[in-house]
Amino acid sequence: MTRGVRLLAAAAAAVLACGRRGQPRDDAPAAAQPYTPPDQEPPVALNADSPIQYPPRLFDQKVEGDVVLRLFADSTGRLVSESTKVAESSSYPALDSAAVAGAGKLRFAPARRRGLPVSAVFLQPIEFRHPEGGDAVSRGQPDTTPVRRKPRPAAPKRPPDTSATAVKQDTSAVPH
């Protein structure tokens, strides 16, 4: 091989190693590659703070748990509250109920398909974590704490029934 042919072969090999002319290399910066939206994007939560309230009794007991809700958001990101369901229970009915009750206050950017907003069914995890969590916190155990019920108010006292025949006490002497 002549020296010119070797130089040409080396140049061709260098071009092939770097990729074809005009095509971005895999290791090229992301800004150099054109943006193509993903085929599907889930809804994105917009709430800065969770509107879901921790049940006070379970918070006081430092009970923690995870609930997974099945939600439906329309193409504007609004939730259809009637469709909210518990997909995975925390095993604490009070945590599950709190998650469902607070879900209507969650706000989302809509799901997208090929960059366009669409309605979507999706799963949303809700975590109940106590700030003093750790070994003292029970997780995943059924809630067996008896519920303290408020005492019922006493029934109103009725006035004595004067329409009935009064019973008189027997005052006669008993023979011995």
C-alpha positions in Angstrom: 0.0 0.0 0.0 1.2 3.4 -0.8 1.4 6.1 1.8 -1.5 8.0 0.3 -3.8 5.0 0.4 -2.8 4.4 4.0 -3.7 8.0 4.9 -7.0 7.7 3.1 -7.8 4.4 4.9 -6.9 6.0 8.3 -9.1 9.0 7.6 -12.0 6.7 6.6 -11.6 4.7 9.7 -11.6 7.9 11.8 -14.8 9.0 10.2 -16.5 5.6 10.8 -15.3 5.6 14.4 -16.9 9.1 15.0 -20.1 8.3 13.3 -21.3 9.2 9.8 -21.0 12.8 8.7 -24.0 14.9 9.7 -25.3 12.3 12.3 -24.9 13.1 16.0 -22.7 10.6 17.9 -24.2 8.7 20.9 -21.7 10.5 23.2 -22.6 13.9 21.8 -24.2 16.4 24.2 -28.0 16.2 24.5 -28.3 19.8 23.3 -26.9 18.8 19.9 -29.6 16.2 19.4 -33.1 17.3 18.4 -35.8 16.8 21.1 -38.4 14.2 20.5 -41.1 13.8 23.2 -41.6 10.4 24.7 -44.4 8.4 23.3 -46.3 8.6 26.7 -45.8 10.7 29.8 -47.9 10.2 33.0 -49.7 13.0 34.7 -47.4 15.2 36.9 -48.4 16.2 40.4 -48.6 20.0 40.8 -49.3 20.4 44.6 -46.3 21.8 46.5 -47.6 20.2 49.7 -49.9 17.2 50.0 -53.5 18.1 50.7 -54.1 14.6 52.2 -54.6 14.7 56.0 -52.9 12.2 58.3 -55.6 10.7 60.6 -54.9 12.3 64.0 -55.4 9.0 66.0 -52.9 7.1 63.8 -50.5 10.1 63.8 -50.5 10.1 67.6 -49.8 6.4 67.6 -46.9 7.0 65.1 -48.6 4.5 62.6 -47.2 4.7 59.1 -48.4 3.2 55.8 -48.5 3.4 52.1 -51.7 3.5 50.0 -51.7 3.3 46.2 -54.7 5.0 44.6 -56.0 4.4 41.1 -56.9 7.8 39.7 -58.4 9.0 36.4 -57.4 12.5 35.1 -59.0 14.0 32.0 -57.0 15.8 29.3 -56.9 19.0 31.4 -55.4 17.2 34.4 -58.6 17.3 36.5 -59.3 14.2 38.5 -62.7 12.5 38.1 -63.3 11.8 41.8 -65.9 9.1 41.2 -63.2 7.0 39.7 -60.8 7.2 42.7 -60.2 3.7 44.1 -57.7 2.1 46.5 -55.5 -0.1 44.3 -53.3 -1.2 47.2 -54.4 -0.9 50.8 -52.1 0.2 53.7 -54.0 -2.4 55.9 -55.2 0.6 57.9 -58.8 1.5 56.9 -58.3 5.0 58.3 -55.2 5.7 56.1 -57.0 4.3 53.1 -60.0 6.5 53.7 -57.8 9.6 54.3 -56.1 9.0 51.0 -59.3 8.7 49.1 -60.9 11.7 50.8 -57.9 13.9 50.1 -57.3 12.8 46.5 -59.9 15.2 45.2 -57.6 18.1 46.2 -54.7 16.8 44.3 -53.8 18.7 41.1 -52.0 17.3 38.0 -50.7 18.4 34.7 -52.3 16.1 32.1 -50.8 13.0 30.8 -49.3 13.4 27.3 -49.1 11.1 24.3 -46.7 12.2 21.6 -46.6 15.7 23.3 -50.4 16.1 23.3 -52.5 16.2 26.5 -54.7 13.1 27.0 -56.9 11.6 29.7 -55.3 8.7 31.6 -55.8 6.2 34.4 -52.7 6.0 36.6 -51.5 4.8 40.0 -50.6 7.4 42.6 -48.7 6.3 45.8 -49.6 8.1 49.0 -47.1 7.8 51.9 -48.1 8.5 55.5 -44.8 9.1 57.3 -44.5 10.3 60.9 -41.6 12.7 61.5 -40.5 10.7 64.5 -40.6 7.5 62.4 -38.2 4.6 63.0 -38.3 1.4 65.1 -41.1 2.7 67.3 -43.4 3.1 64.3 -45.6 0.2 63.2 -45.8 -0.5 59.5 -48.1 -2.8 57.7 -49.8 -4.3 60.7 -53.6 -4.3 60.9 -55.2 -1.5 63.0 -56.5 -3.4 66.0 -56.8 -0.5 68.3 -60.4 -0.3 69.6 -62.2 2.8 68.5 -63.3 5.0 71.4 -66.8 6.0 70.8 -68.4 9.0 72.4 -71.0 8.1 75.0 -74.5 8.4 73.9 -76.5 11.1 75.6 -78.9 9.8 78.2 -82.5 9.5 77.0 -84.6 12.4 78.2 -86.5 11.5 81.4 -90.2 11.1 80.9 -92.7 12.6 83.3 -94.5 10.0 85.4 -97.5 8.5 83.7 -100.5 9.7 85.7 -103.1 8.1 83.5 -102.3 4.6 84.8 -103.9 3.1 88.0 -101.5 3.7 90.9 -100.4 0.7 92.8 -100.7 1.1 96.6 -98.4 -0.5 99.0 -99.8 -3.3 101.2 -100.0 -2.0 104.7 -102.0 -4.8 106.2 -100.5 -6.7 109.1 -99.1 -10.1 108.3 -100.2 -12.9 110.8 -97.3 -14.7 112.6 
